[in-house]
Amino acid sequence: NSVQVPAAGCGTEPGVHVPTPATRFLATTGLSVAGTALGLLGATGATTAAAGDGQSGALLTGLYMSTVLVTSAVSVPYAPRIGRRLGPRRAFVVLQAAAAAAWRVAGLALLLGMATMPVLVVAAPVFGITGGLSTVLRPILATSYLSGSGGTAEAFARLSVVSGIGWAVGSLEGGVLMSSEALGWGIVHNGMKKIPHID
């Protein structure tokens, strides 16, 4: 999954190993999915903590999750139009950059002591819109980068494997992080793992 680029001035001698676009796409997808798991654990942990001692955080968590999911669902029908207007790759990069910025800002706001629910309720629509649109565009890019001789089935299979590993790693990392650090760090780490990718 890598190609050799001759080192400067060395003719055809082996140089630096540069990952292929497919490898970079899979790597950034895995990081993004791991970050999503981290962010989900961090955000729901924060909403539970916001309820206070002796109170259930289920209502606050439900409010946050519903806002994310509704805005995601509402945004999905616009994905084809945005993809045609900007091109799937450029649209995906813009969405990943916006998501990264939103998650980092929200996490830093919590770490600075701002009230949890106002921060998350304001940020939730951004999380939902960027996540919903990216979910539609990612399979298009997967087909472009990964199809090879196996076609769409091969592309989706490879994407599913990487996504599954990302969820597992991110969930474990989130559990470790939340047991030792402030909840806002899980949200910040999600933003740090969302790397806009294009070739």
Steps between C-alpha positions, in 0.01 A plus 500: 500500500786738441695630208866588485603850407863538394699718735606835360814464294503123523345410164306181529648390833245420772397807692230583750200270525189710443160351589258471211184717492299190596715441808475864604123492455470188716730644767312829526169311503618281787616803696175684436286206612713451812453869572125467456494229767710719729280803440181304558626367832631841602181685410261251661724484805488879522121512473468237773737695725307821429190353663671524839530259790206271559326591174466305179677642198283296263278795406794729425679228308180433304464870420856519371480178297161593352633836385800336332291229333217727382734756345695216340185351348377839375835575335543167317271583202724797418815286469460424126451869420805601705701218344412617150569864580838457667599154383485205746862526610504873558163487678627221726815697588298811585262298719784322682673833564178653635438198722855506633471870587159456666609207717821673607323825588227319695753291692715800586192692614417220744859483622489876564200450727211612282159348575474155342151495351504844332831410334381159380155617390658774288762262358268202445346628172850553356598148607181363344524685169868429439461140609189436292641648181836326546326166549345531154818618329744252658373194304537697176864567584546142615390375159739741333800415716449134586294318236787338308413178321235407755279799426266660749472188717875497561503873578219471755655190655832675558325810632288291739803322644684826564187662646442207734857513626468877540187463715668237718823697549320830554261350756787350697701819479197701607444279804862537609503874434173572680609303805812712541439840340231770483206408275573784259817326386303227327326765292828678420662172396215435259574830330869417484432166331289649222761563232373652174621271222526547128734393218 
